[in-house]
C-alpha cells in the first residue's frame, strides 16, 4: 500500500493515433469534389447576354460579360436581357420557340417586364428566380389584295383606322357573330401579360397572369357608345371583318408587326408555344399585375 507522501505512479502519454495517409487523401479529394459539385450545380451555367443600344445597357453588357462570359443564345441555359420592355419584347419574340428561360434586368426606359439591375450575384439570382410561362397570340391577317400576314403577339393584337375616318368592324367569336357593327378608332385582343400595357391605357381590364382569359377592348368606340369590351376564354377564336375596307382602311398590328389595308383578321392563343420568363422572388409578373390594380 502506498504511503500518504509517496510519489504518484507515472502517467504515460496516450499514444498518438496513426494517420492513414491514403485514406486521408481520399477523404479530402471526395470533399473537394463535393464542394465542386455544389458550386456548379446551378441549372443556369451558360449565360447569353443581349442588350439594348442605350449607353446604360451597353455598359452593363460589358461589365457582365467580363464577369460571366457570353454564350451564343442557342448554346445557353438562360438568356439575360439588358434594357427596357422594348428590348425584352424583341428578345421574347426572337427566342419564343427555343424553350430557353429569359431573365431581364432594367437598363432602359419602361421596365414592367424587367427585374431590378445589379452587377452582383447574378448566378444566385437566376437560381432563385421564379418561372412564369405565357402563351402568345397568333394573328392571321388577310389584306385587300389577298395577301396573308401571320405574326405572333406577346402583348396584344390591335386593329387601327388608317385615315381620319373611323373603322367599321364586325366581330365574330368562335364563328358566331357577336357584334354586327363596331364603329371606333380600333379594337384589340390582349393577353394577361399585355393587359397592363396598351390595353390598360384604353381602359381595358387588368388580367391575372395565370387567368385563362383574353381582353377584348375597343379603342375610342363611337357606336355602340357604352360598350367597354369583353372578357374571352383563351380558347376563343376571334375574327374581325373590316366593313367598307376601301373607304375606311384598317391596319392590324401584332406587337410591332403591322399589316395594312386588312379585310379580315383572325386571332387565337397559340398553345403550341410556351415562353418561359424568370422573375426575382416577390417581384413576379403575377405580383406586378396584381400591384398595378392598386396603383394610382
SERO-4910 file (N, C-alpha, C, O; in steps of 0.05 Angstrom, whole numbers):
BEGIN
 pado doro    nc1    nc2    nc3   cac1   cac2   cac3    cc1    cc2    cc3    oc1    oc2    oc3
  Unk    A     17    -24      0      0      0      0     17     24      0     38     25     14
  Unk    A     10     46    -16     27     69    -19     22     88      5      0     91     14
  Unk    A     44    100     15     42    119     37     30    145     28     27    150      4
  Unk    A     23    163     47      9    188     41     26    206     25     17    221      8
  Unk    A     54    206     32     72    224     17     86    211     -6    104    223    -17
  Unk    A     78    187    -13     91    173    -35     85    187    -62     63    197    -66
  Unk    A    105    187    -80    101    199   -106     81    183   -122     82    158   -121
  Unk    A     64    196   -137     44    181   -153     58    166   -175     79    174   -185
  Unk    A     45    145   -183     56    130   -206     56    147   -231     39    164   -234
  Unk    A     76    143   -248     79    158   -273     57    152   -292     50    129   -296
  Unk    A     45    175   -304     24    171   -323     36    173   -351     48    194   -358
  Unk    A     33    152   -366     44    153   -393     26    169   -412      1    167   -409
  Unk    A     37    185   -430     22    200   -450      7    180   -468     18    160   -477
  Unk    A    -18    186   -474    -32    168   -493    -18    168   -520     -7    188   -529
  Unk    A    -19    145   -532     -6    142   -558    -21    159   -579    -46    159   -579
  Unk    A     -7    172   -598    -19    187   -619    -32    169   -639    -21    148   -646
  Unk    A    -57    176   -647    -70    159   -667    -54    159   -693    -43    179   -701
  Unk    A    -54    136   -705    -39    133   -730    -55    144   -753    -79    137   -756
  Unk    A    -44    161   -770    -58    173   -792    -52    156   -817    -29    151   -825
  Unk    A    -74    148   -829    -72    133   -854    -71    153   -877    -92    164   -884
  Unk    A    -48    157   -889    -44    177   -909    -62    174   -933    -74    193   -943
  Unk    A    -65    149   -943    -81    144   -967   -110    150   -961   -124    161   -978
  Unk    A   -121    141   -938   -149    146   -931   -154    176   -928   -175    185   -937
  Unk    A   -135    190   -916   -139    219   -912   -140    233   -939   -157    251   -943
  Unk    A   -123    226   -957   -123    238   -984   -149    232   -999   -159    249  -1013
  Unk    A   -159    208   -995   -184    201  -1008   -207    217   -998   -224    226  -1013
  Unk    A   -208    221   -971   -230    237   -959   -228    266   -968   -248    278   -974
  Unk    A   -204    277   -970   -201    304   -978   -209    308  -1007   -222    328  -1014
  Unk    A   -202    289  -1024   -210    290  -1052   -240    289  -1055   -252    304  -1071
  Unk    A   -253    272  -1039   -282    270  -1040   -295    296  -1031   -315    304  -1042
  Unk    A   -284    308  -1011   -295    333  -1000   -292    355  -1021   -311    370  -1026
  Unk    A   -269    357  -1034   -265    377  -1055   -284    373  -1078   -295    392  -1089
  Unk    A   -288    347  -1086   -307    341  -1108   -335    349  -1101   -350    359  -1117
  Unk    A   -343    344  -1075   -370    351  -1066   -374    381  -1067   -395    391  -1077
  Unk    A   -354    396  -1058   -356    425  -1059   -358    435  -1087   -373    454  -1094
  Unk    A   -342    422  -1105   -343    430  -1134   -370    425  -1146   -380    442  -1161
  Unk    A   -382    402  -1139   -409    396  -1149   -429    417  -1139   -446    426  -1154
  Unk    A   -427    424  -1113   -445    444  -1102   -442    471  -1116   -461    485  -1120
  Unk    A   -417    477  -1122   -412    503  -1134   -421    505  -1163   -427    527  -1173
  Unk    A   -423    482  -1177   -430    482  -1205   -457    469  -1210   -463    461  -1233
  Unk    A   -474    466  -1189   -499    452  -1193   -521    470  -1204   -543    459  -1210
  Unk    A   -516    496  -1208   -536    514  -1218   -545    504  -1246   -528    495  -1262
  Unk    A   -571    506  -1252   -581    498  -1278   -576    520  -1299   -583    516  -1322
  Unk    A   -566    543  -1290   -561    565  -1309   -531    571  -1310   -522    593  -1303
  Unk    A   -515    552  -1319   -486    555  -1321   -478    573  -1344   -461    590  -1342
  Unk    A   -491    569  -1367   -483    582  -1392   -503    605  -1397   -527    601  -1402
  Unk    A   -493    630  -1396   -509    654  -1398   -504    668  -1424   -481    672  -1432
  Unk    A   -526    675  -1438   -524    692  -1462   -535    719  -1455   -557    722  -1444
  Unk    A   -520    740  -1461   -529    767  -1455   -537    781  -1481   -524    779  -1502
  Unk    A   -560    796  -1480   -568    813  -1502   -574    840  -1489   -583    842  -1466
  Unk    A   -569    862  -1504   -572    889  -1493   -584    908  -1513   -580    905  -1537
  Unk    A   -598    928  -1503   -608    950  -1519   -585    968  -1527   -563    965  -1517
  Unk    A   -590    987  -1545   -569   1004  -1556   -561   1027  -1537   -541   1041  -1542
  Unk    A   -577   1032  -1516   -571   1055  -1498   -545   1051  -1483   -535   1029  -1479
  Unk    A   -534   1074  -1474   -508   1073  -1460   -509   1056  -1434   -490   1042  -1428
  Unk    A   -530   1059  -1419   -533   1043  -1394   -533   1013  -1400   -519    998  -1386
  Unk    A   -548   1005  -1420   -549    977  -1427   -523    967  -1437   -514    944  -1430
  Unk    A   -509    983  -1454   -483    974  -1465   -462    972  -1443   -445    954  -1444
  Unk    A   -462    991  -1424   -443    990  -1402   -447    965  -1385   -429    951  -1378
  Unk    A   -473    960  -1379   -479    936  -1363   -471    910  -1378   -461    891  -1366
  Unk    A   -475    910  -1404   -467    887  -1420   -437    882  -1418   -429    859  -1413
  Unk    A   -421    902  -1421   -392    899  -1420   -383    889  -1392   -366    872  -1390
  Unk    A   -395    899  -1371   -387    891  -1344   -395    862  -1338   -380    847  -1327
  Unk    A   -419    855  -1346   -429    828  -1340   -415    807  -1357   -409    785  -1348
  Unk    A   -409    813  -1382   -394    795  -1399   -366    790  -1388   -355    768  -1388
  Unk    A   -354    812  -1377   -327    809  -1365   -328    790  -1341   -308    776  -1335
  Unk    A   -350    790  -1326   -352    773  -1303   -360    744  -1309   -351    725  -1297
  Unk    A   -378    741  -1329   -391    715  -1333   -387    703  -1361   -395    680  -1366
  Unk    A   -373    717  -1379   -371    708  -1406   -398    712  -1420   -417    723  -1409
  Unk    A   -399    703  -1445   -423    707  -1461   -425    684  -1481   -409    681  -1499
  Unk    A   -446    668  -1478   -451    646  -1496   -470    655  -1519   -485    674  -1516
  Unk    A   -469    641  -1541   -489    645  -1561   -516    636  -1550   -518    616  -1536
  Unk    A   -538    650  -1557   -564    642  -1546   -572    613  -1550   -583    601  -1532
  Unk    A   -565    602  -1573   -573    574  -1578   -556    555  -1562   -563    531  -1561
  Unk    A   -535    564  -1550   -518    546  -1533   -520    553  -1504   -504    544  -1488
  Unk    A   -540    569  -1496   -542    579  -1469   -563    564  -1453   -582    552  -1464
  Unk    A   -560    565  -1426   -581    555  -1408   -602    576  -1402   -624    570  -1394
  Unk    A   -593    601  -1404   -611    624  -1398   -602    648  -1415   -578    651  -1420
  Unk    A   -621    665  -1422   -616    690  -1436   -622    713  -1417   -644    714  -1406
  Unk    A   -603    731  -1414   -607    755  -1397   -608    779  -1415   -589    786  -1429
  Unk    A   -631    793  -1414   -635    817  -1430   -630    842  -1413   -639    844  -1390
  Unk    A   -616    861  -1424   -609    886  -1410   -620    910  -1426   -611    915  -1448
  Unk    A   -640    923  -1415   -653    945  -1429   -680    951  -1417   -684    949  -1392
  Unk    A   -700    957  -1434   -727    962  -1425   -746    942  -1436   -738    921  -1447
  Unk    A   -772    948  -1434   -792    929  -1444   -791    924  -1474   -797    903  -1483
  Unk    A   -782    945  -1489   -779    941  -1518   -759    920  -1524   -764    902  -1541
  Unk    A   -736    921  -1511   -715    901  -1515   -725    874  -1506   -719    853  -1519
  Unk    A   -740    873  -1484   -750    848  -1474   -769    835  -1494   -768    811  -1499
  Unk    A   -787    851  -1505   -806    840  -1524   -792    830  -1549   -799    808  -1559
  Unk    A   -772    844  -1559   -756    834  -1581   -743    808  -1575   -743    789  -1592
  Unk    A   -732    806  -1551   -718    781  -1543   -738    758  -1540   -732    735  -1549
  Unk    A   -761    763  -1528   -781    742  -1526   -791    733  -1553   -795    709  -1557
  Unk    A   -795    751  -1572   -803    744  -1599   -781    727  -1612   -787    707  -1625
  Unk    A   -757    736  -1610   -735    722  -1625   -731    694  -1615   -723    676  -1630
  Unk    A   -735    689  -1589   -729    663  -1577   -753    648  -1566   -751    631  -1550
  Unk    A   -777    656  -1575   -802    644  -1564   -804    614  -1569   -817    601  -1553
  Unk    A   -792    604  -1590   -794    576  -1596   -771    559  -1584   -771    535  -1587
  Unk    A   -752    573  -1571   -728    558  -1562   -732    543  -1536   -718    523  -1531
  Unk    A   -751    552  -1520   -754    540  -1493   -734    549  -1473   -735    540  -1450
  Unk    A   -716    567  -1480   -695    577  -1462   -708    599  -1444   -720    617  -1454
  Unk    A   -704    597  -1418   -715    618  -1400   -701    645  -1405   -678    646  -1412
  Unk    A   -717    666  -1402   -707    693  -1407   -711    710  -1382   -733    711  -1370
  Unk    A   -689    723  -1374   -689    740  -1349   -680    768  -1357   -659    771  -1369
  Unk    A   -696    788  -1351   -690    815  -1358   -680    831  -1335   -690    828  -1312
  Unk    A   -662    850  -1340   -654    869  -1320   -657    897  -1331   -649    902  -1354
  Unk    A   -668    915  -1315   -676    941  -1325   -653    960  -1330   -640    969  -1311
  Unk    A   -647    965  -1355   -627    985  -1363   -638   1002  -1386   -623   1010  -1404
  Unk    A   -664   1008  -1385   -676   1023  -1407   -697   1043  -1396   -693   1054  -1374
  Unk    A   -718   1047  -1411   -739   1066  -1403   -760   1053  -1386   -760   1055  -1362
  Unk    A   -779   1040  -1399   -801   1026  -1385   -791    998  -1378   -778    984  -1394
  Unk    A   -796    989  -1353   -785    963  -1344   -805    945  -1330   -798    931  -1311
  Unk    A   -830    945  -1340   -850    928  -1327   -843    899  -1328   -848    883  -1309
  Unk    A   -831    890  -1350   -823    862  -1354   -796    856  -1344   -786    833  -1347
  Unk    A   -782    875  -1331   -755    872  -1323   -751    869  -1293   -768    879  -1278
  Unk    A   -730    856  -1285   -721    856  -1257   -703    880  -1252   -693    892  -1270
  Unk    A   -699    886  -1226   -680    907  -1219   -652    900  -1228   -644    876  -1227
  Unk    A   -637    920  -1236   -609    915  -1245   -590    914  -1221   -592    930  -1203
  Unk    A   -572    895  -1222   -549    894  -1204   -526    879  -1218   -531    859  -1231
  Unk    A   -502    889  -1214   -479    876  -1225   -471    851  -1209   -456    834  -1219
  Unk    A   -481    849  -1185   -472    828  -1167   -491    805  -1165   -516    808  -1169
  Unk    A   -481    781  -1158   -496    758  -1151   -516    748  -1172   -537    738  -1166
  Unk    A   -508    752  -1197   -527    743  -1219   -532    713  -1218   -555    705  -1220
  Unk    A   -512    696  -1215   -518    667  -1214   -537    659  -1192   -555    643  -1196
  Unk    A   -534    672  -1168   -552    666  -1146   -580    676  -1152   -600    663  -1145
  Unk    A   -583    699  -1165   -609    710  -1171   -623    692  -1192   -647    687  -1190
  Unk    A   -608    682  -1211   -620    665  -1231   -630    639  -1218   -651    629  -1225
  Unk    A   -614    628  -1200   -621    603  -1187   -646    606  -1170   -663    588  -1168
  Unk    A   -650    630  -1158   -673    634  -1140   -697    645  -1155   -719    646  -1144
  Unk    A   -695    652  -1181   -716    664  -1196   -740    645  -1199   -737    621  -1201
  Unk    A   -764    657  -1201   -789    642  -1205   -796    643  -1234   -793    663  -1248
  Unk    A   -806    620  -1244   -813    617  -1272   -842    625  -1278   -860    616  -1263
  Unk    A   -846    641  -1298   -873    647  -1308   -875    638  -1338   -857    644  -1353
  Unk    A   -895    623  -1345   -899    613  -1372   -923    627  -1385   -944    628  -1373
  Unk    A   -919    639  -1409   -940    652  -1423   -942    642  -1451   -923    632  -1463
  Unk    A   -967    643  -1462   -972    635  -1490   -977    660  -1506   -993    677  -1498
  Unk    A   -965    663  -1529   -970    687  -1546   -996    684  -1562  -1007    662  -1563
  Unk    A  -1005    706  -1573  -1027    706  -1592  -1017    701  -1620   -994    709  -1626
  Unk    A  -1033    688  -1636  -1026    684  -1664  -1046    701  -1681  -1070    697  -1678
  Unk    A  -1036    718  -1698  -1052    735  -1715  -1049    726  -1744  -1027    722  -1754
  Unk    A  -1072    722  -1758  -1072    717  -1786  -1089    738  -1800  -1114    737  -1798
  Unk    A  -1076    756  -1814  -1090    779  -1826  -1089    776  -1857  -1068    771  -1868
  Unk    A  -1112    780  -1869  -1114    779  -1899  -1120    807  -1908  -1139    820  -1900
  Unk    A  -1103    818  -1927  -1108    845  -1936  -1125    845  -1961  -1133    824  -1971
  Unk    A  -1131    869  -1972  -1149    872  -1994  -1138    860  -2020  -1153    856  -2039
  Unk    A  -1112    854  -2021  -1100    841  -2044  -1100    811  -2042  -1091    797  -2060
  Unk    A  -1109    801  -2019  -1110    772  -2014  -1084    762  -2002  -1082    738  -1997
  Unk    A  -1065    779  -1996  -1040    770  -1983  -1045    765  -1953  -1059    780  -1940
  Unk    A  -1034    743  -1943  -1038    735  -1915  -1013    741  -1899   -990    736  -1907
  Unk    A  -1017    754  -1876   -995    761  -1858   -999    747  -1832  -1020    749  -1819
  Unk    A   -979    731  -1824   -981    715  -1799   -959    725  -1780   -935    725  -1786
  Unk    A   -967    733  -1756   -949    743  -1735   -958    735  -1708   -982    729  -1703
  Unk    A   -939    734  -1689   -946    729  -1661   -945    755  -1645   -931    774  -1652
  Unk    A   -960    755  -1623   -961    778  -1605   -959    769  -1577   -974    750  -1569
  Unk    A   -942    781  -1561   -940    774  -1532   -958    792  -1516   -969    784  -1496
  Unk    A   -961    817  -1525   -979    836  -1511  -1007    837  -1522  -1026    830  -1509
  Unk    A  -1009    845  -1547  -1036    848  -1559  -1035    848  -1589  -1015    854  -1602
  Unk    A  -1058    841  -1601  -1064    845  -1629  -1084    868  -1631  -1105    867  -1618
  Unk    A  -1077    888  -1646  -1094    912  -1648  -1101    918  -1677  -1086    913  -1695
  Unk    A  -1125    929  -1681  -1134    940  -1706  -1138    970  -1703  -1150    979  -1684
  Unk    A  -1128    985  -1723  -1129   1014  -1722  -1140   1026  -1748  -1135   1014  -1769
  Unk    A  -1155   1047  -1746  -1162   1062  -1771  -1137   1074  -1783  -1119   1083  -1768
  Unk    A  -1135   1075  -1809  -1111   1086  -1823  -1115   1115  -1831  -1095   1128  -1838
  Unk    A  -1140   1124  -1831  -1145   1152  -1840  -1161   1167  -1819  -1164   1158  -1797
  Unk    A  -1172   1190  -1828  -1188   1206  -1809  -1215   1194  -1804  -1228   1202  -1785
  Unk    A  -1223   1174  -1820  -1249   1161  -1816  -1247   1138  -1797  -1228   1122  -1798
  Unk    A  -1268   1135  -1780  -1268   1113  -1761  -1271   1086  -1775  -1281   1085  -1797
  Unk    A  -1261   1065  -1763  -1263   1038  -1774  -1291   1027  -1768  -1304   1033  -1748
  Unk    A  -1301   1011  -1787  -1326    996  -1783  -1319    966  -1783  -1308    956  -1802
  Unk    A  -1325    953  -1761  -1316    925  -1757  -1340    907  -1749  -1358    916  -1735
  Unk    A  -1339    883  -1758  -1357    862  -1750  -1341    842  -1733  -1318    835  -1740
  Unk    A  -1352    833  -1710  -1337    816  -1692  -1351    789  -1689  -1375    787  -1684
  Unk    A  -1335    768  -1694  -1345    740  -1690  -1328    726  -1670  -1303    729  -1670
  Unk    A  -1340    711  -1652  -1326    695  -1632  -1334    666  -1636  -1358    659  -1635
  Unk    A  -1314    649  -1641  -1319    621  -1647  -1340    618  -1669  -1358    602  -1667
  Unk    A  -1336    634  -1690  -1352    633  -1714  -1381    642  -1710  -1398    637  -1727
  Unk    A  -1387    654  -1688  -1414    665  -1683  -1412    695  -1681  -1396    706  -1667
  Unk    A  -1429    709  -1696  -1429    738  -1695  -1438    748  -1668  -1459    742  -1658
  Unk    A  -1420    765  -1656  -1426    777  -1630  -1432    807  -1632  -1446    818  -1615
  Unk    A  -1422    820  -1653  -1428    848  -1658  -1428    853  -1688  -1408    849  -1701
  Unk    A  -1451    861  -1698  -1454    865  -1726  -1438    889  -1736  -1428    889  -1759
  Unk    A  -1435    910  -1719  -1421    933  -1727  -1409    948  -1703  -1424    955  -1684
  Unk    A  -1384    952  -1703  -1370    969  -1684  -1357    992  -1699  -1342    988  -1718
  Unk    A  -1364   1016  -1692  -1352   1040  -1704  -1333   1052  -1682  -1342   1060  -1661
  Unk    A  -1308   1052  -1688  -1288   1060  -1668  -1261   1067  -1682  -1258   1062  -1706
  Unk    A  -1243   1077  -1666  -1215   1081  -1676  -1202   1054  -1680  -1184   1051  -1696
  Unk    A  -1211   1033  -1665  -1199   1007  -1668  -1208    989  -1646  -1228    995  -1632
  Unk    A  -1195    966  -1643  -1201    946  -1623  -1176    929  -1619  -1159    928  -1637
  Unk    A  -1174    916  -1596  -1151    899  -1591  -1159    874  -1576  -1180    873  -1562
  Unk    A  -1143    853  -1579  -1144    829  -1562  -1118    828  -1546  -1096    827  -1558
  Unk    A  -1119    828  -1520  -1096    829  -1503  -1093    804  -1486  -1113    793  -1477
  Unk    A  -1068    796  -1482  -1062    773  -1464  -1061    783  -1436  -1060    808  -1431
  Unk    A  -1061    765  -1416  -1056    775  -1388  -1030    790  -1385  -1029    810  -1371
  Unk    A  -1009    781  -1398   -983    795  -1397   -984    822  -1408   -971    841  -1399
  Unk    A  -1001    826  -1429  -1003    852  -1442  -1026    869  -1432  -1030    891  -1441
  Unk    A  -1041    859  -1412  -1065    873  -1403  -1058    899  -1388  -1075    916  -1385
  Unk    A  -1033    902  -1379  -1025    926  -1366  -1011    946  -1385  -1001    967  -1376
  Unk    A  -1010    939  -1410   -997    957  -1430  -1018    974  -1444  -1032    988  -1431
  Unk    A  -1019    972  -1471  -1037    989  -1486  -1066    984  -1477  -1083   1002  -1477
  Unk    A  -1073    959  -1471  -1100    952  -1462  -1108    969  -1438  -1131    978  -1438
  Unk    A  -1091    972  -1419  -1098    988  -1395  -1102   1018  -1403  -1119   1031  -1392
  Unk    A  -1085   1028  -1421  -1088   1055  -1430  -1115   1060  -1444  -1126   1082  -1443
  Unk    A  -1126   1039  -1456  -1152   1041  -1470  -1175   1034  -1451  -1197   1028  -1460
  Unk    A  -1170   1034  -1425  -1190   1028  -1404  -1198    999  -1404  -1221    992  -1395
  Unk    A  -1181    981  -1413  -1187    953  -1412  -1180    941  -1385  -1167    954  -1369
  Unk    A  -1190    917  -1379  -1186    905  -1353  -1158    894  -1350  -1145    885  -1369
  Unk    A  -1148    894  -1325  -1123    880  -1319  -1129    851  -1312  -1147    845  -1296
  Unk    A  -1114    833  -1324  -1119    804  -1321  -1097    792  -1305  -1073    797  -1310
  Unk    A  -1103    775  -1285  -1082    760  -1271  -1066    743  -1291  -1078    732  -1310
  Unk    A  -1040    740  -1287  -1023    728  -1307  -1031    699  -1313  -1028    689  -1335
  Unk    A  -1042    684  -1293  -1050    657  -1298  -1079    653  -1305  -1089    631  -1307
  Unk    A  -1094    675  -1309  -1122    674  -1316  -1125    663  -1344  -1111    673  -1362
  Unk    A  -1142    644  -1349  -1146    633  -1376  -1164    651  -1393  -1184    642  -1403
  Unk    A  -1156    676  -1395  -1173    697  -1407  -1157    714  -1427  -1133    715  -1427
  Unk    A  -1172    727  -1445  -1162    748  -1462  -1181    772  -1459  -1205    768  -1455
  Unk    A  -1170    796  -1462  -1186    820  -1460  -1192    830  -1488  -1174    834  -1504
  Unk    A  -1218    834  -1494  -1226    846  -1519  -1234    875  -1513  -1255    879  -1500
  Unk    A  -1218    894  -1522  -1221    922  -1514  -1223    940  -1538  -1205    941  -1554
  Unk    A  -1245    956  -1539  -1247    975  -1561  -1230   1000  -1556  -1223   1006  -1533
  Unk    A  -1222   1013  -1578  -1206   1038  -1576  -1224   1061  -1586  -1231   1063  -1609
  Unk    A  -1231   1078  -1567  -1248   1102  -1572  -1273   1094  -1588  -1277   1102  -1610
  Unk    A  -1290   1077  -1576  -1314   1069  -1590  -1334   1091  -1594  -1339   1107  -1575
  Unk    A  -1346   1093  -1618  -1367   1113  -1623  -1395   1100  -1623  -1414   1111  -1611
  Unk    A  -1398   1076  -1635  -1422   1061  -1634  -1414   1031  -1632  -1398   1022  -1647
  Unk    A  -1426   1016  -1613  -1443   1025  -1591  -1427   1041  -1571  -1405   1033  -1562
  Unk    A  -1437   1064  -1563  -1422   1084  -1547  -1415   1074  -1519  -1393   1080  -1509
  Unk    A  -1432   1058  -1507  -1427   1049  -1480  -1413   1023  -1478  -1408   1013  -1456
  Unk    A  -1406   1011  -1500  -1393    985  -1499  -1364    988  -1490  -1349   1004  -1501
  Unk    A  -1356    972  -1470  -1329    974  -1459  -1313    949  -1464  -1291    945  -1453
  Unk    A  -1323    931  -1481  -1307    907  -1487  -1318    882  -1473  -1340    882  -1463
  Unk    A  -1301    861  -1474  -1310    835  -1462  -1286    819  -1454  -1263    824  -1463
  Unk    A  -1291    801  -1435  -1270    781  -1427  -1277    755  -1442  -1299    746  -1442
  Unk    A  -1256    744  -1455  -1260    720  -1471  -1243    697  -1459  -1221    703  -1448
  Unk    A  -1252    672  -1461  -1234    650  -1453  -1210    648  -1473  -1213    656  -1496
  Unk    A  -1188    639  -1463  -1164    638  -1480  -1165    616  -1501  -1146    610  -1515
  Unk    A  -1188    602  -1502  -1193    583  -1523  -1209    595  -1546  -1214    581  -1566
  Unk    A  -1217    620  -1544  -1234    633  -1564  -1220    637  -1590  -1196    643  -1590
  Unk    A  -1234    635  -1611  -1225    641  -1638  -1239    667  -1646  -1263    668  -1651
  Unk    A  -1224    689  -1648  -1235    716  -1653  -1230    724  -1682  -1208    721  -1692
  Unk    A  -1251    734  -1694  -1249    743  -1722  -1260    772  -1724  -1282    777  -1714
  Unk    A  -1244    789  -1737  -1253    816  -1743  -1256    819  -1773  -1237    813  -1788
  Unk    A  -1279    827  -1783  -1283    833  -1811  -1285    863  -1814  -1301    876  -1800
  Unk    A  -1270    874  -1833  -1270    903  -1838  -1291    909  -1858  -1291    900  -1881
  Unk    A  -1310    926  -1850  -1332    935  -1868  -1323    961  -1882  -1310    978  -1869
  Unk    A  -1329    963  -1907  -1320    986  -1923  -1290    990  -1922  -1280   1012  -1917
  Unk    A  -1276    968  -1927  -1246    969  -1925  -1234    988  -1945  -1212    999  -1940
  Unk    A  -1247    993  -1968  -1236   1012  -1987  -1239   1040  -1978  -1220   1057  -1982
  Unk    A  -1262   1047  -1966  -1267   1074  -1957  -1255   1079  -1929  -1246   1101  -1924
  Unk    A  -1255   1059  -1912  -1245   1061  -1885  -1223   1041  -1880  -1228   1021  -1866
  Unk    A  -1199   1046  -1890  -1177   1026  -1888  -1169   1022  -1859  -1169   1040  -1842
  Unk    A  -1161    997  -1853  -1153    989  -1826  -1126    974  -1827  -1121    959  -1845
  Unk    A  -1110    979  -1807  -1084    965  -1803  -1087    946  -1779  -1101    952  -1760
  Unk    A  -1073    923  -1781  -1072    904  -1759  -1043    902  -1749  -1025    900  -1766
  Unk    A  -1040    902  -1723  -1013    902  -1712  -1011    881  -1690  -1027    880  -1671
  Unk    A   -991    863  -1692   -985    843  -1672   -959    852  -1658   -937    848  -1668
  Unk    A   -962    865  -1634   -939    878  -1621   -927    899  -1639   -936    921  -1640
  Unk    A   -906    892  -1654   -892    911  -1671   -894    904  -1701   -882    918  -1717
  Unk    A   -908    882  -1708   -910    874  -1736   -937    883  -1747   -958    876  -1736
  Unk    A   -936    898  -1769   -960    911  -1779   -968    901  -1807   -950    896  -1823
  Unk    A   -994    898  -1811  -1005    892  -1838  -1025    914  -1844  -1042    919  -1827
  Unk    A  -1023    926  -1867  -1041    948  -1874  -1063    940  -1893  -1060    920  -1908
  Unk    A  -1084    955  -1894  -1107    951  -1912  -1118    922  -1909  -1121    908  -1929
  Unk    A  -1123    915  -1885  -1133    888  -1880  -1163    886  -1884  -1178    906  -1881
  Unk    A  -1172    862  -1891  -1201    857  -1894  -1212    838  -1872  -1235    841  -1864
  Unk    A  -1195    820  -1864  -1203    800  -1844  -1179    794  -1826  -1156    790  -1836
  Unk    A  -1184    793  -1800  -1162    787  -1781  -1172    766  -1762  -1193    768  -1749
  Unk    A  -1157    744  -1760  -1163    722  -1742  -1143    721  -1719  -1119    725  -1724
  Unk    A  -1152    717  -1695  -1135    717  -1671  -1141    694  -1653  -1165    688  -1647
  Unk    A  -1121    680  -1643  -1124    659  -1623  -1099    657  -1607  -1077    665  -1615
  Unk    A  -1101    644  -1583  -1078    639  -1566  -1063    615  -1577  -1075    594  -1581
  Unk    A  -1037    617  -1581  -1021    595  -1592  -1010    578  -1569   -990    585  -1558
  Unk    A  -1025    557  -1563  -1017    539  -1541   -993    521  -1548   -982    508  -1530
  Unk    A   -984    522  -1573   -961    506  -1580   -935    519  -1572   -914    506  -1573
  Unk    A   -936    544  -1564   -912    559  -1556   -914    567  -1527   -934    580  -1519
  Unk    A   -894    560  -1511   -893    567  -1483   -868    583  -1478   -846    573  -1479
  Unk    A   -872    609  -1473   -849    627  -1468   -843    627  -1438   -861    632  -1422
  Unk    A   -818    622  -1431   -810    620  -1403   -795    645  -1394   -774    651  -1405
  Unk    A   -807    659  -1375   -795    683  -1364   -787    679  -1335   -802    665  -1320
  Unk    A   -765    691  -1326   -755    689  -1299   -758    716  -1284   -751    737  -1295
  Unk    A   -768    715  -1259   -770    739  -1243   -760    734  -1215   -762    711  -1205
  Unk    A   -748    754  -1203   -739    752  -1175   -762    746  -1157   -784    755  -1161
  Unk    A   -757    730  -1135   -778    724  -1116   -790    750  -1105   -776    769  -1098
  Unk    A   -817    751  -1103   -830    774  -1093   -835    795  -1114   -849    815  -1108
  Unk    A   -824    791  -1138   -828    811  -1159   -836    797  -1185   -829    805  -1207
  Unk    A   -852    776  -1182   -861    761  -1205   -880    777  -1222   -890    798  -1213
  Unk    A   -884    768  -1247   -903    783  -1264   -931    782  -1252   -946    801  -1255
  Unk    A   -938    760  -1239   -964    759  -1226   -967    780  -1204   -988    793  -1202
  Unk    A   -946    783  -1188   -946    804  -1167   -948    832  -1179   -962    849  -1168
  Unk    A   -934    837  -1200   -934    863  -1212   -961    870  -1224   -971    893  -1221
  Unk    A   -974    851  -1236  -1000    855  -1247  -1020    860  -1225  -1038    877  -1227
  Unk    A  -1018    845  -1203  -1036    850  -1180  -1031    877  -1168  -1050    891  -1162
  Unk    A  -1006    885  -1165  -1000    912  -1153  -1010    934  -1171  -1018    955  -1161
  Unk    A  -1009    930  -1197  -1018    951  -1216  -1047    958  -1212  -1055    981  -1218
  Unk    A  -1063    939  -1202  -1091    944  -1198  -1097    962  -1174  -1119    973  -1171
  Unk    A  -1077    966  -1157  -1080    983  -1134  -1062   1008  -1136  -1059   1023  -1116
  Unk    A  -1051   1013  -1159  -1035   1036  -1164  -1051   1059  -1175  -1069   1054  -1191
  Unk    A  -1045   1083  -1168  -1059   1107  -1178  -1040   1128  -1187  -1048   1149  -1196
***
